[in-house]
Amino acid sequence: MNLNQITVPSVNVAQSIEFYKKLGLRLIVEALPKYARFECIEGDATFSIHQTNNTPTGEGIYIYFEVDKIDDEVARLIREGITFDQLPIDQPWLWREARLKDPDNNQIILYYAGDNRKNPPWRLD
């Protein structure tokens, strides 16, 4: 099994398209006002947005995007006008993470984990 795509809800797909383009995703399907799909610059995964009347309440959805040079990428996004809730910080699980929210309040985590993403010291055999 291989994870192919993640889809998140949005009350304004057009606004979300602009946000995710700034993050660096490549728009490959635009079916406004209902749907959009992006491809990640690296790998084969895709990411899509579908229109809903309401978004999840509470903590909602967490979306992780890995970037090699997280500090440089966060600096670029700040120059683009993106606001972060947390600037890059080293986490106890051996990832460096920055946090922000998309226009629909979905939690975005930009991170770098390297080999620790799949092979942390506490990985099960």
SEROMAR-154452 format. One record per atom (N, C-alpha, C): atom name; residue in one letter; x, y negated, z negated; residue number from 1. Coordinates in steps of 0.02 Angstrom, whole numbers. Example, Ala and Ser with C-alpha at 12.3 -4.5 7.8 and 13.67 -1.06 7.14 Angstrom:
REM residues 2
+----+---+--------+--------+--------+-----+
|  a | r |   east |  north |     up |   k |
+----+---+--------+--------+--------+-----+
|  N | a |    660 |    284 |   -390 |   1 |
| CA | a |    615 |    225 |   -390 |   1 |
|  C | a |    660 |    165 |   -390 |   1 |
|  N | s |    642 |    112 |   -354 |   2 |
| CA | s |    684 |     53 |   -357 |   2 |
|  C | s |    645 |     -2 |   -394 |   2 |
+----+---+--------+--------+--------+-----+
END
This chain:
REM residues 125
+----+---+--------+--------+--------+-----+
|  a | r |   east |  north |     up |   k |
+----+---+--------+--------+--------+-----+
|  N | m |     42 |     59 |      0 |   1 |
| CA | m |      0 |      0 |      0 |   1 |
|  C | m |     44 |    -62 |      0 |   1 |
|  N | n |     23 |   -113 |     37 |   2 |
| CA | n |     60 |   -176 |     41 |   2 |
|  C | n |     10 |   -233 |     32 |   2 |
|  N | l |     27 |   -282 |    -10 |   3 |
| CA | l |    -16 |   -340 |    -18 |   3 |
|  C | l |    -12 |   -382 |     46 |   3 |
|  N | n |    -69 |   -394 |     76 |   4 |
| CA | n |    -72 |   -429 |    139 |   4 |
|  C | n |    -89 |   -503 |    130 |   4 |
|  N | q |   -141 |   -517 |     91 |   5 |
| CA | q |   -167 |   -585 |     89 |   5 |
|  C | q |   -200 |   -598 |     21 |   5 |
|  N | i |   -194 |   -660 |      0 |   6 |
| CA | i |   -230 |   -686 |    -58 |   6 |
|  C | i |   -276 |   -741 |    -31 |   6 |
|  N | t |   -338 |   -743 |    -56 |   7 |
| CA | t |   -385 |   -795 |    -37 |   7 |
|  C | t |   -409 |   -830 |   -100 |   7 |
|  N | v |   -407 |   -897 |    -99 |   8 |
| CA | v |   -429 |   -936 |   -157 |   8 |
|  C | v |   -490 |   -978 |   -137 |   8 |
|  N | p |   -533 |   -993 |   -186 |   9 |
| CA | p |   -591 |  -1035 |   -173 |   9 |
|  C | p |   -573 |  -1109 |   -173 |   9 |
|  N | s |   -613 |  -1146 |   -134 |  10 |
| CA | s |   -604 |  -1219 |   -131 |  10 |
|  C | s |   -671 |  -1252 |   -117 |  10 |
|  N | v |   -683 |  -1309 |   -148 |  11 |
| CA | v |   -743 |  -1347 |   -132 |  11 |
|  C | v |   -730 |  -1394 |    -73 |  11 |
|  N | n |   -667 |  -1406 |    -56 |  12 |
| CA | n |   -649 |  -1449 |      0 |  12 |
|  C | n |   -589 |  -1419 |     36 |  12 |
|  N | v |   -603 |  -1376 |     85 |  13 |
| CA | v |   -550 |  -1340 |    120 |  13 |
|  C | v |   -503 |  -1388 |    156 |  13 |
|  N | a |   -528 |  -1441 |    186 |  14 |
| CA | a |   -485 |  -1489 |    222 |  14 |
|  C | a |   -434 |  -1520 |    175 |  14 |
|  N | q |   -455 |  -1539 |    116 |  15 |
| CA | q |   -409 |  -1568 |     67 |  15 |
|  C | q |   -357 |  -1517 |     45 |  15 |
|  N | s |   -378 |  -1455 |     36 |  16 |
| CA | s |   -332 |  -1403 |     16 |  16 |
|  C | s |   -282 |  -1387 |     71 |  16 |
|  N | i |   -303 |  -1391 |    134 |  17 |
| CA | i |   -257 |  -1380 |    190 |  17 |
|  C | i |   -198 |  -1429 |    185 |  17 |
|  N | e |   -213 |  -1492 |    174 |  18 |
| CA | e |   -159 |  -1542 |    170 |  18 |
|  C | e |   -112 |  -1527 |    112 |  18 |
|  N | f |   -139 |  -1507 |     56 |  19 |
| CA | f |    -98 |  -1490 |     -2 |  19 |
|  C | f |    -51 |  -1432 |     13 |  19 |
|  N | y |    -77 |  -1378 |     40 |  20 |
| CA | y |    -36 |  -1319 |     52 |  20 |
|  C | y |     13 |  -1329 |    109 |  20 |
|  N | k |     -4 |  -1372 |    157 |  21 |
| CA | k |     46 |  -1390 |    209 |  21 |
|  C | k |    105 |  -1426 |    177 |  21 |
|  N | k |     91 |  -1471 |    129 |  22 |
| CA | k |    145 |  -1506 |     94 |  22 |
|  C | k |    189 |  -1456 |     56 |  22 |
|  N | l |    158 |  -1404 |     28 |  23 |
| CA | l |    197 |  -1353 |     -7 |  23 |
|  C | l |    243 |  -1315 |     41 |  23 |
|  N | g |    228 |  -1316 |    105 |  24 |
| CA | g |    271 |  -1283 |    154 |  24 |
|  C | g |    242 |  -1223 |    188 |  24 |
|  N | l |    177 |  -1209 |    175 |  25 |
| CA | l |    146 |  -1153 |    210 |  25 |
|  C | l |    128 |  -1174 |    281 |  25 |
|  N | r |    128 |  -1127 |    327 |  26 |
| CA | r |    114 |  -1140 |    398 |  26 |
|  C | r |     42 |  -1122 |    413 |  26 |
|  N | l |      2 |  -1172 |    433 |  27 |
| CA | l |    -69 |  -1162 |    449 |  27 |
|  C | l |    -75 |  -1122 |    514 |  27 |
|  N | i |   -112 |  -1066 |    512 |  28 |
| CA | i |   -119 |  -1024 |    572 |  28 |
|  C | i |   -193 |  -1015 |    592 |  28 |
|  N | v |   -240 |  -1029 |    547 |  29 |
| CA | v |   -311 |  -1027 |    564 |  29 |
|  C | v |   -345 |  -1086 |    529 |  29 |
|  N | e |   -382 |  -1125 |    567 |  30 |
| CA | e |   -419 |  -1181 |    539 |  30 |
|  C | e |   -491 |  -1177 |    564 |  30 |
|  N | a |   -536 |  -1156 |    520 |  31 |
| CA | a |   -606 |  -1149 |    537 |  31 |
|  C | a |   -647 |  -1192 |    489 |  31 |
|  N | l |   -636 |  -1257 |    494 |  32 |
| CA | l |   -669 |  -1304 |    448 |  32 |
|  C | l |   -744 |  -1305 |    460 |  32 |
|  N | p |   -782 |  -1314 |    408 |  33 |
| CA | p |   -763 |  -1330 |    340 |  33 |
|  C | p |   -756 |  -1269 |    295 |  33 |
|  N | k |   -761 |  -1209 |    324 |  34 |
| CA | k |   -768 |  -1148 |    284 |  34 |
|  C | k |   -703 |  -1111 |    266 |  34 |
|  N | y |   -652 |  -1115 |    309 |  35 |
| CA | y |   -596 |  -1068 |    301 |  35 |
|  C | y |   -532 |  -1094 |    332 |  35 |
|  N | a |   -476 |  -1074 |    302 |  36 |
| CA | a |   -410 |  -1087 |    330 |  36 |
|  C | a |   -363 |  -1031 |    308 |  36 |
|  N | r |   -315 |  -1015 |    351 |  37 |
| CA | r |   -265 |   -964 |    333 |  37 |
|  C | r |   -196 |   -990 |    350 |  37 |
|  N | f |   -149 |   -973 |    306 |  38 |
| CA | f |    -80 |   -993 |    313 |  38 |
|  C | f |    -36 |   -931 |    314 |  38 |
|  N | e |     24 |   -939 |    341 |  39 |
| CA | e |     74 |   -888 |    332 |  39 |
|  C | e |    132 |   -919 |    292 |  39 |
|  N | c |    162 |   -877 |    252 |  40 |
| CA | c |    220 |   -898 |    214 |  40 |
|  C | c |    280 |   -901 |    263 |  40 |
|  N | i |    325 |   -945 |    250 |  41 |
| CA | i |    383 |   -953 |    294 |  41 |
|  C | i |    426 |   -890 |    293 |  41 |
|  N | e |    429 |   -858 |    235 |  42 |
| CA | e |    467 |   -795 |    228 |  42 |
|  C | e |    419 |   -738 |    215 |  42 |
|  N | g |    435 |   -679 |    240 |  43 |
| CA | g |    394 |   -620 |    228 |  43 |
|  C | g |    333 |   -618 |    274 |  43 |
|  N | d |    290 |   -570 |    261 |  44 |
| CA | d |    232 |   -559 |    303 |  44 |
|  C | d |    166 |   -578 |    271 |  44 |
|  N | a |    167 |   -600 |    209 |  45 |
| CA | a |    105 |   -615 |    174 |  45 |
|  C | a |     70 |   -677 |    203 |  45 |
|  N | t |      4 |   -676 |    198 |  46 |
| CA | t |    -35 |   -734 |    217 |  46 |
|  C | t |    -75 |   -758 |    156 |  46 |
|  N | f |    -98 |   -819 |    160 |  47 |
| CA | f |   -133 |   -852 |    105 |  47 |
|  C | f |   -191 |   -889 |    136 |  47 |
|  N | s |   -251 |   -881 |    109 |  48 |
| CA | s |   -308 |   -915 |    139 |  48 |
|  C | s |   -350 |   -950 |     87 |  48 |
|  N | i |   -392 |   -994 |    112 |  49 |
| CA | i |   -438 |  -1034 |     72 |  49 |
|  C | i |   -507 |  -1026 |    101 |  49 |
|  N | h |   -556 |  -1014 |     58 |  50 |
| CA | h |   -625 |  -1011 |     83 |  50 |
|  C | h |   -668 |  -1059 |     42 |  50 |
|  N | q |   -716 |  -1088 |     75 |  51 |
| CA | q |   -760 |  -1137 |     44 |  51 |
|  C | q |   -809 |  -1104 |     -4 |  51 |
|  N | t |   -815 |  -1134 |    -62 |  52 |
| CA | t |   -865 |  -1113 |   -111 |  52 |
|  C | t |   -899 |  -1175 |   -139 |  52 |
|  N | n |   -955 |  -1165 |   -171 |  53 |
| CA | n |   -989 |  -1221 |   -203 |  53 |
|  C | n |   -958 |  -1239 |   -270 |  53 |
|  N | n |   -928 |  -1189 |   -302 |  54 |
| CA | n |   -897 |  -1198 |   -368 |  54 |
|  C | n |   -831 |  -1160 |   -370 |  54 |
|  N | t |   -786 |  -1185 |   -410 |  55 |
| CA | t |   -723 |  -1149 |   -421 |  55 |
|  C | t |   -726 |  -1115 |   -489 |  55 |
|  N | p |   -682 |  -1066 |   -500 |  56 |
| CA | p |   -683 |  -1031 |   -565 |  56 |
|  C | p |   -673 |  -1079 |   -624 |  56 |
|  N | t |   -703 |  -1061 |   -679 |  57 |
| CA | t |   -694 |  -1101 |   -740 |  57 |
|  C | t |   -640 |  -1068 |   -783 |  57 |
|  N | g |   -621 |  -1101 |   -835 |  58 |
| CA | g |   -568 |  -1074 |   -878 |  58 |
|  C | g |   -500 |  -1082 |   -844 |  58 |
|  N | e |   -457 |  -1034 |   -855 |  59 |
| CA | e |   -390 |  -1038 |   -827 |  59 |
|  C | e |   -389 |  -1028 |   -752 |  59 |
|  N | g |   -439 |   -996 |   -725 |  60 |
| CA | g |   -443 |   -989 |   -653 |  60 |
|  C | g |   -391 |   -942 |   -623 |  60 |
|  N | i |   -367 |   -960 |   -565 |  61 |
| CA | i |   -323 |   -917 |   -526 |  61 |
|  C | i |   -251 |   -942 |   -532 |  61 |
|  N | y |   -204 |   -896 |   -537 |  62 |
| CA | y |   -132 |   -911 |   -538 |  62 |
|  C | y |   -102 |   -885 |   -473 |  62 |
|  N | i |    -66 |   -928 |   -438 |  63 |
| CA | i |    -34 |   -910 |   -374 |  63 |
|  C | i |     41 |   -924 |   -381 |  63 |
|  N | y |     81 |   -873 |   -367 |  64 |
| CA | y |    154 |   -879 |   -373 |  64 |
|  C | y |    185 |   -880 |   -304 |  64 |
|  N | f |    226 |   -931 |   -292 |  65 |
| CA | f |    266 |   -935 |   -231 |  65 |
|  C | f |    339 |   -938 |   -251 |  65 |
|  N | e |    378 |   -891 |   -225 |  66 |
| CA | e |    450 |   -891 |   -241 |  66 |
|  C | e |    489 |   -932 |   -191 |  66 |
|  N | v |    534 |   -974 |   -217 |  67 |
| CA | v |    578 |  -1015 |   -176 |  67 |
|  C | v |    649 |  -1007 |   -203 |  67 |
|  N | d |    697 |  -1002 |   -158 |  68 |
| CA | d |    767 |   -991 |   -178 |  68 |
|  C | d |    796 |  -1050 |   -217 |  68 |
|  N | k |    785 |  -1110 |   -193 |  69 |
| CA | k |    814 |  -1169 |   -224 |  69 |
|  C | k |    758 |  -1210 |   -256 |  69 |
|  N | i |    733 |  -1185 |   -312 |  70 |
| CA | i |    673 |  -1213 |   -342 |  70 |
|  C | i |    682 |  -1287 |   -361 |  70 |
|  N | d |    739 |  -1305 |   -389 |  71 |
| CA | d |    749 |  -1375 |   -410 |  71 |
|  C | d |    748 |  -1422 |   -350 |  71 |
|  N | d |    779 |  -1401 |   -295 |  72 |
| CA | d |    778 |  -1442 |   -234 |  72 |
|  C | d |    707 |  -1447 |   -206 |  72 |
|  N | e |    670 |  -1392 |   -207 |  73 |
| CA | e |    603 |  -1392 |   -180 |  73 |
|  C | e |    556 |  -1436 |   -222 |  73 |
|  N | v |    562 |  -1432 |   -287 |  74 |
| CA | v |    522 |  -1474 |   -331 |  74 |
|  C | v |    538 |  -1548 |   -318 |  74 |
|  N | a |    601 |  -1565 |   -311 |  75 |
| CA | a |    620 |  -1634 |   -296 |  75 |
|  C | a |    589 |  -1657 |   -230 |  75 |
|  N | r |    590 |  -1614 |   -179 |  76 |
| CA | r |    560 |  -1631 |   -114 |  76 |
|  C | r |    485 |  -1644 |   -122 |  76 |
|  N | l |    451 |  -1600 |   -159 |  77 |
| CA | l |    379 |  -1607 |   -167 |  77 |
|  C | l |    361 |  -1670 |   -207 |  77 |
|  N | i |    401 |  -1687 |   -256 |  78 |
| CA | i |    389 |  -1750 |   -293 |  78 |
|  C | i |    395 |  -1809 |   -246 |  78 |
|  N | r |    445 |  -1808 |   -201 |  79 |
| CA | r |    451 |  -1862 |   -151 |  79 |
|  C | r |    391 |  -1864 |   -105 |  79 |
|  N | e |    358 |  -1807 |    -94 |  80 |
| CA | e |    297 |  -1803 |    -53 |  80 |
|  C | e |    235 |  -1825 |    -90 |  80 |
|  N | g |    242 |  -1841 |   -154 |  81 |
| CA | g |    185 |  -1864 |   -193 |  81 |
|  C | g |    150 |  -1810 |   -233 |  81 |
|  N | i |    179 |  -1751 |   -237 |  82 |
| CA | i |    149 |  -1696 |   -275 |  82 |
|  C | i |    166 |  -1706 |   -349 |  82 |
|  N | t |    116 |  -1698 |   -392 |  83 |
| CA | t |    124 |  -1704 |   -464 |  83 |
|  C | t |    131 |  -1636 |   -496 |  83 |
|  N | f |    179 |  -1629 |   -540 |  84 |
| CA | f |    191 |  -1566 |   -575 |  84 |
|  C | f |    169 |  -1570 |   -647 |  84 |
|  N | d |    141 |  -1516 |   -672 |  85 |
| CA | d |    124 |  -1510 |   -743 |  85 |
|  C | d |    185 |  -1489 |   -784 |  85 |
|  N | q |    230 |  -1453 |   -752 |  86 |
| CA | q |    292 |  -1431 |   -785 |  86 |
|  C | q |    347 |  -1429 |   -733 |  86 |
|  N | l |    401 |  -1464 |   -746 |  87 |
| CA | l |    459 |  -1462 |   -703 |  87 |
|  C | l |    496 |  -1396 |   -713 |  87 |
|  N | p |    543 |  -1379 |   -669 |  88 |
| CA | p |    576 |  -1314 |   -675 |  88 |
|  C | p |    607 |  -1303 |   -744 |  88 |
|  N | i |    594 |  -1243 |   -770 |  89 |
| CA | i |    620 |  -1224 |   -836 |  89 |
|  C | i |    635 |  -1149 |   -834 |  89 |
|  N | d |    688 |  -1129 |   -867 |  90 |
| CA | d |    705 |  -1058 |   -873 |  90 |
|  C | d |    659 |  -1025 |   -923 |  90 |
|  N | q |    627 |   -971 |   -902 |  91 |
| CA | q |    580 |   -935 |   -944 |  91 |
|  C | q |    613 |   -873 |   -976 |  91 |
|  N | p |    587 |   -849 |  -1032 |  92 |
| CA | p |    616 |   -790 |  -1065 |  92 |
|  C | p |    612 |   -727 |  -1023 |  92 |
|  N | w |    568 |   -725 |   -972 |  93 |
| CA | w |    562 |   -666 |   -929 |  93 |
|  C | w |    609 |   -671 |   -870 |  93 |
|  N | l |    659 |   -718 |   -875 |  94 |
| CA | l |    715 |   -725 |   -827 |  94 |
|  C | l |    695 |   -754 |   -760 |  94 |
|  N | w |    641 |   -792 |   -759 |  95 |
| CA | w |    621 |   -830 |   -700 |  95 |
|  C | w |    629 |   -904 |   -715 |  95 |
|  N | r |    644 |   -943 |   -664 |  96 |
| CA | r |    643 |  -1016 |   -670 |  96 |
|  C | r |    579 |  -1039 |   -636 |  96 |
|  N | e |    536 |  -1075 |   -674 |  97 |
| CA | e |    469 |  -1092 |   -649 |  97 |
|  C | e |    453 |  -1166 |   -655 |  97 |
|  N | a |    414 |  -1190 |   -607 |  98 |
| CA | a |    382 |  -1256 |   -609 |  98 |
|  C | a |    308 |  -1244 |   -598 |  98 |
|  N | r |    266 |  -1285 |   -629 |  99 |
| CA | r |    193 |  -1275 |   -624 |  99 |
|  C | r |    158 |  -1338 |   -601 |  99 |
|  N | l |    106 |  -1327 |   -562 | 100 |
| CA | l |     64 |  -1381 |   -537 | 100 |
|  C | l |     -4 |  -1352 |   -521 | 100 |
|  N | k |    -51 |  -1395 |   -503 | 101 |
| CA | k |   -118 |  -1371 |   -485 | 101 |
|  C | k |   -136 |  -1396 |   -416 | 101 |
|  N | d |   -174 |  -1355 |   -380 | 102 |
| CA | d |   -198 |  -1376 |   -314 | 102 |
|  C | d |   -260 |  -1419 |   -324 | 102 |
|  N | p |   -288 |  -1447 |   -270 | 103 |
| CA | p |   -346 |  -1491 |   -278 | 103 |
|  C | p |   -407 |  -1459 |   -312 | 103 |
|  N | d |   -410 |  -1392 |   -313 | 104 |
| CA | d |   -466 |  -1358 |   -344 | 104 |
|  C | d |   -449 |  -1330 |   -412 | 104 |
|  N | n |   -393 |  -1353 |   -439 | 105 |
| CA | n |   -371 |  -1335 |   -507 | 105 |
|  C | n |   -345 |  -1264 |   -513 | 105 |
|  N | n |   -329 |  -1232 |   -456 | 106 |
| CA | n |   -295 |  -1168 |   -458 | 106 |
|  C | n |   -224 |  -1180 |   -480 | 106 |
|  N | q |   -198 |  -1138 |   -524 | 107 |
| CA | q |   -131 |  -1146 |   -550 | 107 |
|  C | q |    -80 |  -1119 |   -500 | 107 |
|  N | i |    -32 |  -1162 |   -481 | 108 |
| CA | i |     21 |  -1142 |   -435 | 108 |
|  C | i |     86 |  -1139 |   -475 | 108 |
|  N | i |    122 |  -1084 |   -468 | 109 |
| CA | i |    187 |  -1077 |   -500 | 109 |
|  C | i |    238 |  -1068 |   -445 | 109 |
|  N | l |    283 |  -1115 |   -439 | 110 |
| CA | l |    341 |  -1108 |   -396 | 110 |
|  C | l |    396 |  -1080 |   -440 | 110 |
|  N | y |    429 |  -1028 |   -416 | 111 |
| CA | y |    478 |   -996 |   -459 | 111 |
|  C | y |    535 |   -967 |   -419 | 111 |
|  N | y |    589 |   -952 |   -455 | 112 |
| CA | y |    643 |   -912 |   -427 | 112 |
|  C | y |    659 |   -858 |   -478 | 112 |
|  N | a |    659 |   -796 |   -457 | 113 |
| CA | a |    674 |   -740 |   -501 | 113 |
|  C | a |    730 |   -697 |   -474 | 113 |
|  N | g |    745 |   -702 |   -410 | 114 |
| CA | g |    796 |   -659 |   -382 | 114 |
|  C | g |    780 |   -586 |   -394 | 114 |
|  N | d |    830 |   -547 |   -412 | 115 |
| CA | d |    822 |   -475 |   -423 | 115 |
|  C | d |    777 |   -461 |   -484 | 115 |
|  N | n |    772 |   -509 |   -530 | 116 |
| CA | n |    731 |   -498 |   -590 | 116 |
|  C | n |    656 |   -495 |   -575 | 116 |
|  N | r |    635 |   -516 |   -515 | 117 |
| CA | r |    564 |   -513 |   -499 | 117 |
|  C | r |    539 |   -441 |   -501 | 117 |
|  N | k |    577 |   -396 |   -472 | 118 |
| CA | k |    556 |   -325 |   -471 | 118 |
|  C | k |    600 |   -281 |   -515 | 118 |
|  N | n |    657 |   -306 |   -536 | 119 |
| CA | n |    703 |   -265 |   -574 | 119 |
|  C | n |    728 |   -300 |   -637 | 119 |
|  N | p |    682 |   -319 |   -682 | 120 |
| CA | p |    705 |   -350 |   -744 | 120 |
|  C | p |    740 |   -296 |   -787 | 120 |
|  N | p |    780 |   -317 |   -836 | 121 |
| CA | p |    813 |   -268 |   -879 | 121 |
|  C | p |    765 |   -220 |   -914 | 121 |
|  N | w |    704 |   -239 |   -924 | 122 |
| CA | w |    654 |   -197 |   -959 | 122 |
|  C | w |    609 |   -157 |   -911 | 122 |
|  N | r |    628 |   -154 |   -847 | 123 |
| CA | r |    588 |   -117 |   -799 | 123 |
|  C | r |    583 |    -42 |   -818 | 123 |
|  N | l |    523 |    -15 |   -809 | 124 |
| CA | l |    511 |     56 |   -822 | 124 |
|  C | l |    542 |     98 |   -766 | 124 |
|  N | d |    562 |    158 |   -782 | 125 |
| CA | d |    589 |    203 |   -731 | 125 |
|  C | d |    535 |    230 |   -687 | 125 |
+----+---+--------+--------+--------+-----+
END
